[in-house]
Amino acid sequence: MSDAVHVYWRPGCPFCSILRRGLEKRGIATVEHDIWSDEEAAEVVRSFARGNETVPTVVIGDMGFVNPTAGAIEQYLREHAPNLLSR
């Protein structure tokens, strides 16, 4: 079972802002990691994005999602980790 929704982002990324707002509107709590200030976070992103630092990247348990929509994350949580949904 997953314990958190980890969102990997970087400052100035418009796609990151869109995703973060969408997750917030859906009431999905996240743990956020800035890949520009945290090298370990950047390594996690590279492991899911074929060596690239593509953000946003979301990690839930051992599943990684590169540039997902908030709706896709919500659907995944409904099916695989409903404990992470607040509603």
C-alpha positions as CSV (number, residue, x, y, z in Angstrom):
1,M,0.0,0.0,0.0
2,S,1.3,3.5,-0.8
3,D,2.0,6.0,1.9
4,A,2.1,9.2,-0.1
5,V,1.8,11.0,-3.4
6,H,5.2,12.4,-4.2
7,V,5.3,15.2,-6.8
8,Y,8.7,16.1,-8.3
9,W,8.8,19.6,-9.8
10,R,11.1,22.5,-10.5
11,P,10.6,26.3,-10.2
12,G,9.2,28.0,-13.3
13,C,7.6,24.8,-14.8
14,P,4.1,25.6,-16.0
15,F,3.1,22.0,-16.3
16,C,4.1,21.5,-12.6
17,S,1.9,24.4,-11.6
18,I,-1.0,23.0,-13.5
19,L,-0.7,19.6,-11.9
20,R,-0.1,20.9,-8.4
21,R,-3.2,23.1,-8.6
22,G,-5.3,20.2,-10.0
23,L,-4.2,17.8,-7.2
24,E,-4.9,20.5,-4.6
25,K,-8.4,21.1,-6.1
26,R,-9.1,17.4,-5.8
27,G,-8.0,17.4,-2.2
28,I,-5.1,15.1,-2.9
29,A,-2.3,15.7,-0.3
30,T,1.2,15.6,-1.8
31,V,4.8,15.5,-0.7
32,E,6.7,17.9,-2.9
33,H,10.3,17.6,-4.1
34,D,12.1,20.4,-6.0
35,I,14.6,18.6,-8.3
36,W,16.7,21.7,-8.6
37,S,17.5,21.9,-4.9
38,D,17.5,18.1,-4.1
39,E,19.9,15.9,-6.1
40,E,18.2,12.7,-4.7
41,A,14.9,13.9,-6.1
42,A,16.5,14.6,-9.5
43,E,17.8,11.0,-9.5
44,V,14.3,9.7,-8.8
45,V,12.9,11.6,-11.7
46,R,15.7,10.4,-14.0
47,S,15.0,6.8,-13.0
48,F,11.4,7.1,-14.3
49,A,12.1,9.4,-17.2
50,R,14.7,7.4,-19.1
51,G,17.6,9.6,-17.8
52,N,15.8,12.9,-18.3
53,E,14.7,15.4,-15.7
54,T,11.2,15.6,-17.0
55,V,8.7,17.2,-14.6
56,P,6.2,17.0,-13.2
57,T,6.8,13.4,-12.2
58,V,4.6,11.7,-9.7
59,V,5.6,8.7,-7.7
60,I,3.1,6.6,-5.7
61,G,4.7,3.5,-4.1
62,D,6.8,2.0,-6.9
63,M,4.8,3.5,-9.7
64,G,6.0,6.6,-11.6
65,F,4.0,8.9,-13.8
66,V,5.8,11.4,-16.1
67,N,3.8,14.6,-16.8
68,P,0.5,13.1,-15.8
69,T,-2.8,14.9,-15.5
70,A,-4.4,15.4,-12.1
71,G,-7.3,13.3,-13.3
72,A,-5.0,10.4,-14.1
73,I,-3.5,10.5,-10.7
74,E,-6.9,10.7,-9.0
75,Q,-8.1,7.6,-11.1
76,Y,-4.9,5.7,-10.2
77,L,-5.5,6.4,-6.5
78,R,-9.2,5.4,-6.7
79,E,-8.1,2.0,-8.1
80,H,-4.9,1.3,-6.3
81,A,-4.5,3.6,-3.2
82,P,-7.9,4.9,-2.0
83,N,-6.4,5.6,1.4
84,L,-4.6,8.6,-0.2
85,L,-7.8,10.2,-1.3
86,S,-9.4,12.6,1.2
87,R,-12.9,12.2,-0.1
